[in-house]
Each structure stands twice: as structure tokens, then as C-alpha cells.
Amino acid sequence: MNFAGFTISSHIENQLGATMVPQHKILFSAVAAFLAAASSCLPAQQQATPSAEPSHALAAVKLGDKWGFIDKKGKLVIPARFEFTTGFYQQLAAVTIGKKTGYIDRSGRLVIPAQFDFGFPFFEQLADVSLGGKNGYIDKTGKIVIQPQFASPSEFVEGLANVKINGKWGYIDKTGKTVIPFQFEGAGSFSEGLAGVKVGNKWGFIDKTGTMIIQPQFSDNEWLQTGWFKQGRASVFLGDKCGFIDKAGKTVIPIRFELCRAFSEELAAVGIGGKIGFVDAAGKMVIQPKFDEAWSFQEQIAAVRIGDKWGFIDKTGKLVIAARFDSAGSFSEGLADVGIGAKFGAIGGKHGYIDKTGKIIIPLQFDSAQPFRRLD
């Protein structure tokens, strides 16, 4: 999610390694990183679960300089005619036509006209949209229900959105009412009932009444900053090291790592000595740090980089899909997007999809690819 001090440009640099491009293209690239962050802190019940029906999942793919959508057989079911798309969230996908964004349904029909400077995905039935340099919210009819007035994009999680006005962050409900005053230097989305907030130059955690449950004491660390509670644990930084606390603020996994990702499927990726491994909720290193990069576990498998190639491991740390790709995403709906010839792990080259045996199910023929997402 968005924290104060977290800028569009730094987001691109960290997530995509992008160079300077025209402003609207910068925003297109930035949304990919925004979506990754958004998905990582959603409550478990809102995250995608595997579907038995291939027709109920679509993935956004890029052909040349346009985006369209394929089904799990690789058939292009929505023609590639968009400058960018967020992919489908809650039955609708934000798509950019020219320099304006609207929303399509699963048939590709434009159900909300392309009238916004940019549009983010629907979360909890509302979507953040940008107009005239300000952000507000629409419902699924396209009606503006909260007027554009905020300085940074965010999304509703657990009924509240962290928003910024005049340099300060606070929280609003779905009517636009301020429920926690604009008083923080930074603010993250709620997760498991708590949200990280920045007071001065330190981070702590509040509950939904705005009460400070865990006093501000944790550090920023570049753009990562304080994490979100997942499975009762949140990553926090002290200086340049991170560890995990519980909801009482007690350190339950020592602060000794260089990198800490949120827990997913009972494990969290951590970095030590320049390598990535995985710990369980008790802090036991169940997969030794030996990878050069790693994504979180999804569908019992995690993408890992060994040298300059990506493969996939199971929860024992066994390499179940050989490291032979130049880029790799997480598994979703039984398939993972992979690339050959991609720079920075994501940009350029050709992309397609593999199954959990490593078999290429959809040929590497796309210029970029997003995960499959359910439409129901």
C-alpha cells in the first residue's frame, strides 16, 4: 500500500527497474507495483483461490504496444486494444484507451466510460480514480461517490482507506467521512485490524478507533517501511535490519534480517547475507537462505532466482521447476507467467505461462503478461 515518502518514481525503480518515460506511461508502470502491494495485504478471504473453471479466469497480456486478455487455453478472448490494464478485480478491469481510463466487463464491453486520468482496481466495491491530479472513488456504475480530493492513490481494505490531504495522512470510510483524523506523516492500509502509521520519523500501529496500540518506534527502510500484519505477524525495521512483531508489539522473530516479506501460506521470505530464505511463524529458518531473490509462496510454490535465472521451489526448499527463465511470477489459478529475454526480471523479452510441472501451457509469445485472475 501507499506510505508517506513512497513515490511513483521510486516504486517503478524498485519494482520494474524502469527508466524515465512519458508521464502517462510512468503511471501505467506504477500501477503494476501498486497491485502487487495491494494484493499482498488483502485479507485472506479476498485473495484469489484456484478455480476449477478455466473460463472463469482471464489474464492480461501485451501484444506489441497494446493489452488484451486471454483465457487459460491461451485464446485471446478480449482483443489487444488497450494502452494498459490493471487486470480483473471484482468482475471489472480498469483499461486505458488513449490517455483516459475506464472499466470493462468480462466480455470486453466498456461499462464505465474512459473518462478518468487513471483508474485503479475495485476493492470492496469501490475503485480509486484520478481526476485533475486528485484521487477519489467510484462505485461499479461509474458514479463518483467520494469526490477527488486526495493526494495519493489508495484502496479500501477492511472498510477503511488511508488517504492524504495537505501533507498529512488519515483514514476515511466508504461515505468519505474522516474516521481517523489527518495527523500522520505516513499511513498504511489496515490488515488484521491494525495499520502502520508514521509519527515524526517512527512507525507504530493503530486500531480502527485511531488508538495507538503499538507505540511508534520502528524505522523506515528505503521504500519498504513498516509492513502489514499477516498471520498475526508484521515485519518491522530497526535501523537497517528487520524482523517480525506480534499484535502486542512483542518481537517474535529477531530483528536481524536485511529483507522481510509478509507471511504467505505460513512462510515469509527473509534476506540475510545477501541471500533469501524462508522462516515460519516461530522464526525457524525452514528453507535456508540460498536464493538471490524470491517471491512469496502462492499455491504451495514460490518463484526463486538462482544467479540470473528463475525457477520454483516447494515448501521443503526443493527445486521443483528448474531455474531456466529470465523472469517469473507467482502461481495463480494453477499457472505462472514466465519470461525469456526479459531485462530487470520483467521488462522486454517474451512471456507465457507454465503449469506446476514446469510444462509450458501457453507459449512464450507475449510482450508482457499478468497473472490469471478469477472473474467470479
WOSULUR-V745736 format. One record per pair of residues at least 12 apart in sequence whose C-alpha atoms are under 10 Angstrom apart, sorted by sequence separation. I is the first residue (numbers start at 1). J is the second residue. If there is no record, write none. Layout:
BEGIN
I/J + I/J
END
This chain:
BEGIN
18/30 + 57/69 + 58/70 + 59/71 + 67/79 + 68/80 + 69/81 + 82/94 + 83/95 + 84/96 + 85/97 + 91/103 + 92/104 + 93/105 + 101/113 + 102/114 + 103/115 + 117/129 + 118/130 + 119/131 + 125/137 + 126/138 + 127/139 + 135/147 + 136/148 + 137/149 + 150/162 + 151/163 + 152/164 + 159/171 + 160/172 + 161/173 + 169/181 + 170/182 + 171/183 + 185/197 + 186/198 + 187/199 + 193/205 + 194/206 + 195/207 + 203/215 + 204/216 + 205/217 + 224/236 + 225/237 + 226/238 + 232/244 + 233/245 + 234/246 + 242/254 + 243/255 + 244/256 + 258/270 + 259/271 + 260/272 + 266/278 + 267/279 + 268/280 + 276/288 + 277/289 + 278/290 + 292/304 + 293/305 + 294/306 + 301/313 + 302/314 + 310/322 + 311/323 + 312/324 + 326/338 + 327/339 + 328/340 + 338/350 + 339/351 + 340/352 + 351/363 + 352/364 + 353/365 + 16/29 + 57/70 + 58/71 + 59/72 + 66/79 + 67/80 + 68/81 + 82/95 + 83/96 + 84/97 + 91/104 + 92/105 + 93/106 + 95/108 + 100/113 + 101/114 + 102/115 + 116/129 + 117/130 + 118/131 + 125/138 + 126/139 + 127/140 + 134/147 + 135/148 + 136/149 + 137/150 + 150/163 + 151/164 + 152/165 + 159/172 + 160/173 + 161/174 + 168/181 + 169/182 + 170/183 + 184/197 + 185/198 + 186/199 + 193/206 + 194/207 + 195/208 + 197/210 + 202/215 + 203/216 + 204/217 + 205/218 + 224/237 + 232/245 + 233/246 + 234/247 + 241/254 + 242/255 + 243/256 + 244/257 + 257/270 + 258/271 + 259/272 + 266/279 + 267/280 + 268/281 + 275/288 + 276/289 + 277/290 + 291/304 + 292/305 + 293/306 + 300/313 + 301/314 + 302/315 + 304/317 + 309/322 + 310/323 + 311/324 + 325/338 + 326/339 + 327/340 + 338/351 + 339/352 + 350/363 + 351/364 + 352/365 + 353/366 + 12/26 + 15/29 + 16/30 + 57/71 + 58/72 + 66/80 + 67/81 + 68/82 + 81/95 + 82/96 + 83/97 + 84/98 + 91/105 + 92/106 + 100/114 + 101/115 + 102/116 + 115/129 + 116/130 + 117/131 + 118/132 + 125/139 + 126/140 + 134/148 + 135/149 + 136/150 + 149/163 + 150/164 + 151/165 + 159/173 + 160/174 + 168/182 + 169/183 + 170/184 + 183/197 + 184/198 + 185/199 + 186/200 + 193/207 + 194/208 + 202/216 + 203/217 + 204/218 + 232/246 + 233/247 + 241/255 + 242/256 + 243/257 + 256/270 + 257/271 + 258/272 + 266/280 + 267/281 + 275/289 + 276/290 + 277/291 + 290/304 + 291/305 + 292/306 + 293/307 + 300/314 + 301/315 + 309/323 + 310/324 + 311/325 + 324/338 + 325/339 + 326/340 + 327/341 + 328/342 + 337/351 + 338/352 + 339/353 + 350/364 + 351/365 + 352/366 + 12/27 + 15/30 + 55/70 + 56/71 + 57/72 + 58/73 + 59/74 + 61/76 + 65/80 + 66/81 + 67/82 + 68/83 + 81/96 + 82/97 + 83/98 + 84/99 + 88/103 + 90/105 + 91/106 + 93/108 + 95/110 + 99/114 + 100/115 + 101/116 + 102/117 + 115/130 + 116/131 + 117/132 + 118/133 + 122/137 + 124/139 + 125/140 + 127/142 + 129/144 + 133/148 + 134/149 + 135/150 + 136/151 + 149/164 + 150/165 + 151/166 + 156/171 + 158/173 + 159/174 + 160/175 + 161/176 + 163/178 + 167/182 + 168/183 + 169/184 + 170/185 + 183/198 + 184/199 + 185/200 + 186/201 + 190/205 + 192/207 + 193/208 + 194/209 + 195/210 + 197/212 + 201/216 + 202/217 + 203/218 + 204/219 + 221/236 + 229/244 + 231/246 + 232/247 + 234/249 + 236/251 + 240/255 + 241/256 + 242/257 + 243/258 + 256/271 + 257/272 + 258/273 + 259/274 + 263/278 + 265/280 + 266/281 + 267/282 + 268/283 + 270/285 + 274/289 + 275/290 + 276/291 + 277/292 + 290/305 + 291/306 + 292/307 + 293/308 + 297/312 + 299/314 + 300/315 + 301/316 + 302/317 + 304/319 + 308/323 + 309/324 + 310/325 + 311/326 + 324/339 + 325/340 + 326/341 + 327/342 + 337/352 + 338/353 + 349/364 + 350/365 + 351/366 + 352/367 + 12/28 + 16/32 + 55/71 + 56/72 + 58/74 + 60/76 + 63/79 + 64/80 + 65/81 + 66/82 + 67/83 + 68/84 + 69/85 + 81/97 + 82/98 + 83/99 + 85/101 + 88/104 + 92/108 + 94/110 + 97/113 + 98/114 + 99/115 + 100/116 + 101/117 + 102/118 + 103/119 + 115/131 + 116/132 + 117/133 + 119/135 + 122/138 + 126/142 + 128/144 + 131/147 + 132/148 + 133/149 + 134/150 + 135/151 + 136/152 + 137/153 + 149/165 + 150/166 + 151/167 + 156/172 + 157/173 + 160/176 + 166/182 + 167/183 + 168/184 + 169/185 + 170/186 + 171/187 + 183/199 + 184/200 + 185/201 + 186/202 + 187/203 + 190/206 + 191/207 + 194/210 + 196/212 + 199/215 + 200/216 + 201/217 + 202/218 + 203/219 + 220/236 + 221/237 + 226/242 + 229/245 + 230/246 + 232/248 + 233/249 + 235/251 + 239/255 + 240/256 + 241/257 + 242/258 + 243/259 + 244/260 + 256/272 + 257/273 + 258/274 + 259/275 + 260/276 + 263/279 + 264/280 + 267/283 + 269/285 + 272/288 + 273/289 + 274/290 + 275/291 + 276/292 + 277/293 + 278/294 + 290/306 + 291/307 + 292/308 + 293/309 + 294/310 + 297/313 + 301/317 + 303/319 + 306/322 + 307/323 + 308/324 + 309/325 + 310/326 + 311/327 + 312/328 + 324/340 + 325/341 + 326/342 + 327/343 + 329/345 + 336/352 + 337/353 + 338/354 + 349/365 + 350/366 + 351/367 + 352/368 + 353/369 + 9/26 + 12/29 + 13/30 + 15/32 + 16/33 + 54/71 + 55/72 + 58/75 + 59/76 + 63/80 + 65/82 + 66/83 + 67/84 + 68/85 + 81/98 + 83/100 + 84/101 + 85/102 + 86/103 + 87/104 + 88/105 + 93/110 + 95/112 + 97/114 + 99/116 + 100/117 + 101/118 + 102/119 + 103/120 + 117/134 + 118/135 + 119/136 + 120/137 + 122/139 + 126/143 + 127/144 + 129/146 + 131/148 + 132/149 + 133/150 + 134/151 + 135/152 + 136/153 + 137/154 + 150/167 + 151/168 + 152/169 + 156/173 + 160/177 + 161/178 + 165/182 + 167/184 + 168/185 + 169/186 + 170/187 + 171/188 + 185/202 + 186/203 + 187/204 + 188/205 + 190/207 + 194/211 + 195/212 + 197/214 + 199/216 + 201/218 + 202/219 + 203/220 + 218/235 + 219/236 + 220/237 + 221/238 + 225/242 + 227/244 + 229/246 + 233/250 + 234/251 + 238/255 + 240/257 + 241/258 + 242/259 + 243/260 + 244/261 + 257/274 + 258/275 + 259/276 + 260/277 + 261/278 + 263/280 + 267/284 + 268/285 + 270/287 + 272/289 + 273/290 + 274/291 + 275/292 + 276/293 + 277/294 + 292/309 + 293/310 + 294/311 + 295/312 + 297/314 + 301/318 + 302/319 + 304/321 + 306/323 + 308/325 + 309/326 + 310/327 + 311/328 + 312/329 + 325/342 + 326/343 + 327/344 + 328/345 + 329/346 + 335/352 + 336/353 + 337/354 + 349/366 + 350/367 + 351/368 + 352/369 + 353/370 + 8/26 + 9/27 + 11/29 + 12/30 + 15/33 + 54/72 + 55/73 + 58/76 + 59/77 + 60/78 + 61/79 + 62/80 + 63/81 + 65/83 + 66/84 + 67/85 + 69/87 + 83/101 + 85/103 + 88/106 + 92/110 + 93/111 + 94/112 + 95/113 + 96/114 + 97/115 + 99/117 + 100/118 + 101/119 + 102/120 + 103/121 + 117/135 + 119/137 + 122/140 + 126/144 + 127/145 + 128/146 + 129/147 + 130/148 + 131/149 + 133/151 + 134/152 + 135/153 + 136/154 + 137/155 + 151/169 + 156/174 + 160/178 + 161/179 + 162/180 + 164/182 + 165/183 + 167/185 + 168/186 + 169/187 + 170/188 + 171/189 + 185/203 + 187/205 + 190/208 + 194/212 + 195/213 + 196/214 + 197/215 + 198/216 + 199/217 + 201/219 + 202/220 + 218/236 + 219/237 + 220/238 + 221/239 + 222/240 + 229/247 + 233/251 + 234/252 + 235/253 + 237/255 + 238/256 + 240/258 + 241/259 + 242/260 + 243/261 + 244/262 + 258/276 + 259/277 + 260/278 + 263/281 + 267/285 + 268/286 + 269/287 + 270/288 + 271/289 + 272/290 + 274/292 + 275/293 + 276/294 + 278/296 + 292/310 + 294/312 + 297/315 + 301/319 + 302/320 + 303/321 + 304/322 + 305/323 + 306/324 + 308/326 + 309/327 + 310/328 + 311/329 + 312/330 + 326/344 + 327/345 + 328/346 + 335/353 + 336/354 + 337/355 + 348/366 + 349/367 + 350/368 + 351/369 + 352/370 + 353/371 + 8/27 + 11/30 + 12/31 + 14/33 + 15/34 + 53/72 + 54/73 + 58/77 + 61/80 + 62/81 + 65/84 + 66/85 + 68/87 + 69/88 + 82/101 + 85/104 + 92/111 + 95/114 + 96/115 + 99/118 + 100/119 + 101/120 + 103/122 + 119/138 + 126/145 + 129/148 + 130/149 + 133/152 + 134/153 + 135/154 + 136/155 + 137/156 + 150/169 + 160/179 + 163/182 + 164/183 + 167/186 + 168/187 + 169/188 + 171/190 + 184/203 + 187/206 + 194/213 + 195/214 + 197/216 + 198/217 + 201/220 + 217/236 + 218/237 + 219/238 + 220/239 + 221/240 + 233/252 + 234/253 + 236/255 + 237/256 + 240/259 + 241/260 + 242/261 + 244/263 + 257/276 + 260/279 + 267/286 + 270/289 + 271/290 + 274/293 + 275/294 + 276/295 + 278/297 + 291/310 + 294/313 + 301/320 + 304/323 + 305/324 + 308/327 + 309/328 + 310/329 + 312/331 + 326/345 + 327/346 + 334/353 + 335/354 + 336/355 + 348/367 + 349/368 + 350/369 + 351/370 + 353/372 + 9/29 + 10/30 + 11/31 + 12/32 + 13/33 + 58/78 + 60/80 + 62/82 + 67/87 + 92/112 + 94/114 + 96/116 + 126/146 + 128/148 + 130/150 + 160/180 + 162/182 + 164/184 + 194/214 + 196/216 + 198/218 + 217/237 + 218/238 + 219/239 + 220/240 + 221/241 + 233/253 + 235/255 + 237/257 + 267/287 + 269/289 + 271/291 + 301/321 + 303/323 + 305/325 + 325/345 + 326/346 + 327/347 + 334/354 + 335/355 + 336/356 + 347/367 + 348/368 + 8/29 + 9/30 + 11/32 + 12/33 + 15/36 + 62/83 + 96/117 + 130/151 + 164/185 + 198/219 + 205/226 + 217/238 + 218/239 + 219/240 + 221/242 + 237/258 + 271/292 + 305/326 + 327/348 + 334/355 + 335/356 + 346/367 + 347/368 + 8/30 + 11/33 + 12/34 + 62/84 + 96/118 + 130/152 + 164/186 + 196/218 + 198/220 + 203/225 + 204/226 + 219/241 + 237/259 + 271/293 + 305/327 + 327/349 + 331/353 + 333/355 + 334/356 + 335/357 + 336/358 + 338/360 + 346/368 + 7/30 + 8/31 + 11/34 + 61/84 + 62/85 + 95/118 + 96/119 + 130/153 + 163/186 + 164/187 + 202/225 + 203/226 + 205/228 + 219/242 + 236/259 + 237/260 + 270/293 + 271/294 + 304/327 + 305/328 + 326/349 + 327/350 + 328/351 + 331/354 + 332/355 + 335/358 + 337/360 + 346/369 + 60/84 + 61/85 + 94/118 + 95/119 + 128/152 + 129/153 + 162/186 + 163/187 + 202/226 + 203/227 + 205/229 + 218/242 + 235/259 + 236/260 + 244/268 + 269/293 + 270/294 + 303/327 + 304/328 + 312/336 + 326/350 + 327/351 + 328/352 + 329/353 + 331/355 + 335/359 + 336/360 + 340/364 + 8/33 + 60/85 + 94/119 + 95/120 + 128/153 + 129/154 + 162/187 + 163/188 + 235/260 + 236/261 + 269/294 + 303/328 + 304/329 + 326/351 + 328/353 + 331/356 + 335/360 + 336/361 + 337/362 + 338/363 + 339/364 + 340/365 + 342/367 + 8/34 + 60/86 + 61/87 + 78/104 + 93/119 + 94/120 + 95/121 + 112/138 + 127/153 + 128/154 + 146/172 + 161/187 + 162/188 + 163/189 + 180/206 + 234/260 + 235/261 + 253/279 + 269/295 + 270/296 + 287/313 + 302/328 + 303/329 + 304/330 + 325/351 + 328/354 + 335/361 + 338/364 + 339/365 + 342/368 + 60/87 + 68/95 + 93/120 + 94/121 + 102/129 + 112/139 + 115/142 + 127/154 + 128/155 + 136/163 + 146/173 + 161/188 + 162/189 + 170/197 + 180/207 + 198/225 + 234/261 + 235/262 + 243/270 + 253/280 + 268/295 + 269/296 + 277/304 + 287/314 + 290/317 + 302/329 + 303/330 + 311/338 + 335/362 + 337/364 + 339/366 + 59/87 + 60/88 + 67/95 + 78/106 + 93/121 + 94/122 + 101/129 + 112/140 + 127/155 + 128/156 + 135/163 + 146/174 + 161/189 + 162/190 + 169/197 + 180/208 + 198/226 + 234/262 + 235/263 + 242/270 + 253/281 + 268/296 + 269/297 + 276/304 + 287/315 + 288/316 + 289/317 + 302/330 + 303/331 + 310/338 + 339/367 + 58/87 + 59/88 + 67/96 + 77/106 + 78/107 + 79/108 + 92/121 + 93/122 + 101/130 + 111/140 + 112/141 + 113/142 + 126/155 + 127/156 + 135/164 + 145/174 + 146/175 + 147/176 + 160/189 + 161/190 + 169/198 + 179/208 + 180/209 + 181/210 + 196/225 + 197/226 + 233/262 + 234/263 + 242/271 + 252/281 + 253/282 + 254/283 + 267/296 + 268/297 + 276/305 + 286/315 + 287/316 + 288/317 + 301/330 + 302/331 + 310/339 + 339/368 + 58/88 + 66/96 + 77/107 + 78/108 + 91/121 + 92/122 + 100/130 + 111/141 + 112/142 + 126/156 + 145/175 + 146/176 + 160/190 + 179/209 + 180/210 + 196/226 + 233/263 + 241/271 + 252/282 + 253/283 + 267/297 + 286/316 + 287/317 + 301/331 + 338/368 + 339/369 + 57/88 + 66/97 + 77/108 + 78/109 + 89/120 + 90/121 + 91/122 + 100/131 + 111/142 + 112/143 + 123/154 + 124/155 + 125/156 + 134/165 + 145/176 + 146/177 + 158/189 + 159/190 + 179/210 + 180/211 + 195/226 + 196/227 + 214/245 + 231/262 + 232/263 + 241/272 + 252/283 + 253/284 + 264/295 + 265/296 + 266/297 + 275/306 + 286/317 + 287/318 + 298/329 + 299/330 + 300/331 + 309/340 + 337/368 + 338/369 + 1/33 + 2/34 + 89/121 + 90/122 + 123/155 + 124/156 + 157/189 + 158/190 + 195/227 + 196/228 + 204/236 + 214/246 + 230/262 + 231/263 + 264/296 + 265/297 + 298/330 + 299/331 + 337/369 + 338/370 + 1/34 + 60/93 + 86/119 + 87/120 + 88/121 + 89/122 + 90/123 + 94/127 + 120/153 + 122/155 + 123/156 + 124/157 + 128/161 + 156/189 + 157/190 + 158/191 + 162/195 + 195/228 + 196/229 + 203/236 + 214/247 + 227/260 + 228/261 + 229/262 + 230/263 + 231/264 + 235/268 + 261/294 + 263/296 + 264/297 + 265/298 + 269/302 + 295/328 + 296/329 + 297/330 + 298/331 + 299/332 + 303/336 + 321/354 + 336/369 + 337/370 + 338/371 + 1/35 + 85/119 + 86/120 + 87/121 + 88/122 + 89/123 + 90/124 + 91/125 + 119/153 + 120/154 + 121/155 + 122/156 + 123/157 + 124/158 + 154/188 + 155/189 + 156/190 + 157/191 + 158/192 + 194/228 + 195/229 + 203/237 + 213/247 + 214/248 + 215/249 + 226/260 + 227/261 + 228/262 + 229/263 + 230/264 + 231/265 + 261/295 + 262/296 + 263/297 + 264/298 + 265/299 + 266/300 + 294/328 + 295/329 + 296/330 + 297/331 + 298/332 + 299/333 + 321/355 + 336/370 + 337/371 + 1/36 + 2/37 + 85/120 + 86/121 + 89/124 + 90/125 + 94/129 + 118/153 + 120/155 + 123/158 + 124/159 + 154/189 + 157/192 + 158/193 + 162/197 + 194/229 + 202/237 + 213/248 + 214/249 + 224/259 + 227/262 + 228/263 + 230/265 + 231/266 + 233/268 + 235/270 + 246/281 + 261/296 + 264/299 + 265/300 + 294/329 + 295/330 + 298/333 + 299/334 + 303/338 + 310/345 + 321/356 + 322/357 + 336/371 + 337/372 + 1/37 + 2/38 + 85/121 + 86/122 + 89/125 + 90/126 + 123/159 + 124/160 + 157/193 + 158/194 + 191/227 + 192/228 + 193/229 + 202/238 + 213/249 + 214/250 + 224/260 + 230/266 + 231/267 + 264/300 + 265/301 + 294/330 + 298/334 + 299/335 + 308/344 + 309/345 + 320/356 + 321/357 + 322/358 + 335/371 + 336/372 + 1/38 + 69/106 + 103/140 + 137/174 + 171/208 + 188/225 + 191/228 + 192/229 + 221/258 + 224/261 + 244/281 + 278/315 + 308/345 + 320/357 + 321/358 + 335/372 + 1/39 + 89/127 + 103/141 + 137/175 + 188/226 + 189/227 + 190/228 + 191/229 + 192/230 + 196/234 + 221/259 + 230/268 + 244/282 + 278/316 + 298/336 + 320/358 + 321/359 + 332/370 + 333/371 + 334/372 + 1/40 + 69/108 + 103/142 + 137/176 + 171/210 + 186/225 + 187/226 + 188/227 + 189/228 + 190/229 + 191/230 + 192/231 + 244/283 + 278/317 + 332/371 + 333/372 + 1/41 + 68/108 + 102/142 + 136/176 + 170/210 + 188/228 + 191/231 + 192/232 + 194/234 + 196/236 + 243/283 + 277/317 + 305/345 + 329/369 + 330/370 + 331/371 + 332/372 + 333/373 + 1/42 + 48/89 + 191/232 + 192/233 + 329/370 + 330/371 + 331/372 + 332/373 + 333/374 + 205/247 + 329/371 + 332/374 + 191/234 + 205/248 + 46/90 + 205/249 + 312/356 + 204/249 + 312/357 + 312/358 + 311/358 + 58/106 + 92/140 + 126/174 + 160/208 + 233/281 + 267/315 + 57/106 + 91/140 + 125/174 + 159/208 + 232/281 + 233/282 + 266/315 + 56/106 + 90/140 + 124/174 + 158/208 + 231/281 + 265/315 + 35/86 + 32/84 + 34/86 + 35/87 + 31/84 + 32/85 + 194/247 + 31/85 + 32/86 + 193/247 + 28/83 + 29/84 + 31/86 + 32/87 + 192/247 + 301/356 + 28/84 + 300/356 + 27/84 + 28/85 + 29/86 + 299/356 + 25/83 + 28/86 + 24/83 + 25/84 + 28/96 + 24/96 + 24/98 + 25/99 + 24/99 + 24/100 + 46/123 + 46/124 + 42/123 + 38/121 + 39/123 + 35/120 + 38/123 + 34/120 + 35/121 + 31/118 + 34/121 + 31/119 + 32/120 + 31/120 + 27/117 + 28/118 + 31/121 + 27/118 + 28/119 + 24/117 + 24/118 + 46/157 + 42/156 + 43/157 + 42/157 + 43/158 + 38/154 + 41/157 + 42/158 + 38/155 + 38/156 + 34/153 + 38/157 + 34/154 + 34/155 + 31/153 + 8/152 + 7/152 + 6/152 + 41/188 + 42/189 + 43/190 + 4/152 + 41/189 + 42/190 + 43/191 + 44/192 + 3/152 + 41/190 + 42/191 + 43/192 + 2/152 + 41/191 + 42/192 + 2/153 + 3/154 + 38/189 + 41/192 + 1/153 + 2/154 + 1/154 + 2/155 + 1/155 + 3/162 + 4/163 + 2/162 + 3/163 + 4/164 + 1/162 + 2/163 + 3/164 + 2/164 + 4/167 + 4/168 + 4/169 + 3/169 + 4/184 + 5/185 + 6/186 + 4/185 + 5/186 + 3/185 + 4/186 + 3/186 + 4/187 + 2/186 + 3/187 + 4/188 + 2/187 + 3/188 + 1/187 + 2/188 + 3/189 + 41/227 + 42/228 + 43/229 + 44/230 + 1/188 + 2/189 + 41/228 + 43/230 + 44/231 + 1/189 + 40/228 + 41/229 + 42/230 + 43/231 + 1/190 + 41/230 + 40/230 + 3/196 + 4/197 + 3/197 + 4/198 + 3/198 + 14/222 + 14/223 + 14/224 + 10/222 + 11/223 + 10/223 + 11/224 + 5/220 + 6/222 + 7/223 + 5/222 + 6/223 + 5/223 + 6/224 + 4/223 + 6/225 + 3/223 + 5/225 + 44/264 + 2/223 + 3/224 + 4/225 + 40/261 + 41/262 + 44/265 + 2/224 + 3/225 + 40/262 + 41/263 + 1/224 + 3/226 + 40/263 + 41/264 + 40/264 + 1/227 + 1/228 + 49/298 + 50/299 + 49/299 + 40/296 + 72/333 + 72/334 + 72/335 + 106/375 + 105/375 + 59/332 + 57/332 + 58/333 + 57/333 + 56/333 + 59/337 + 74/352 + 54/333 + 74/353 + 53/333 + 54/334 + 50/331 + 51/332 + 52/333 + 72/353 + 50/332 + 51/333 + 52/334 + 91/373 + 93/375 + 49/332 + 50/333 + 51/334 + 87/370 + 88/371 + 90/373 + 91/374 + 92/375 + 48/332 + 49/333 + 50/334 + 86/370 + 87/371 + 88/372 + 89/373 + 90/374 + 91/375 + 48/333 + 49/334 + 50/335 + 85/370 + 87/372 + 88/373 + 89/374 + 90/375 + 91/376 + 87/373 + 88/374 + 89/375 + 90/376 + 63/350 + 74/361 + 75/362 + 88/375 + 89/376 + 62/350 + 73/361 + 74/362 + 62/351 + 72/361 + 73/362 + 74/363 + 61/351 + 72/362 + 61/352 + 71/362 + 70/362 + 67/366 + 70/369 + 67/367 + 69/369 + 72/372 + 66/367 + 67/368 + 68/369 + 69/370 + 71/372 + 63/365 + 64/366 + 65/367 + 66/368 + 67/369 + 70/372 + 71/373 + 62/365 + 63/366 + 64/367 + 65/368 + 69/372 + 61/365 + 62/366 + 63/367 + 64/368 + 61/366 + 62/367 + 63/368 + 61/367 + 62/368 + 63/369 + 61/368 + 62/369 + 60/368 + 61/369 + 62/370 + 60/369 + 61/370 + 59/369 + 60/370 + 61/371 + 59/370 + 60/371 + 61/372 + 58/370 + 59/371 + 60/372 + 58/371 + 59/372 + 60/373 + 57/371 + 58/372 + 59/373 + 57/372 + 58/373 + 59/374 + 56/372 + 57/373 + 58/374 + 56/373 + 57/374 + 58/375 + 54/372 + 56/374 + 57/375 + 55/374 + 56/375 + 57/376 + 54/374 + 55/375 + 56/376 + 53/374 + 50/372 + 51/373 + 50/373 + 51/374 + 48/372 + 49/373 + 50/374 + 51/375 + 48/373 + 49/374 + 51/376 + 17/343 + 18/344 + 47/373 + 48/374 + 16/343 + 17/344 + 47/374 + 48/375 + 16/344 + 17/345 + 18/346 + 48/376 + 15/344 + 16/345 + 17/346 + 18/347 + 14/344 + 15/345 + 16/346 + 17/347 + 13/344 + 15/346 + 16/347 + 32/370
END
